[in-house]
């Protein structure tokens, strides 16, 4: 399982990374996402953590999902370059 973990490949991480976590997730412990967030920041990789206290693996509450997509759009606007 270690080979499939994002943290196992941290040395290769350079891309700006947006992480969304549902704190009631029972599939992937939220602590893993928080650990990855801190590890990326320690490497100076542009990183943002979105935390949704009332969501599980799927961030699907109406307000949470709207917030997630708004933040995703902002993230892309900030980190993706357009070609002219």
Secondary structure as UniProt FT lines:
FT   HELIX           2..4
FT   HELIX           6..12
FT   STRAND          17..22
FT   TURN            23..24
FT   HELIX           30..42
FT   TURN            43..44
FT   STRAND          47..52
FT   TURN            53..54
FT   HELIX           62..79
//
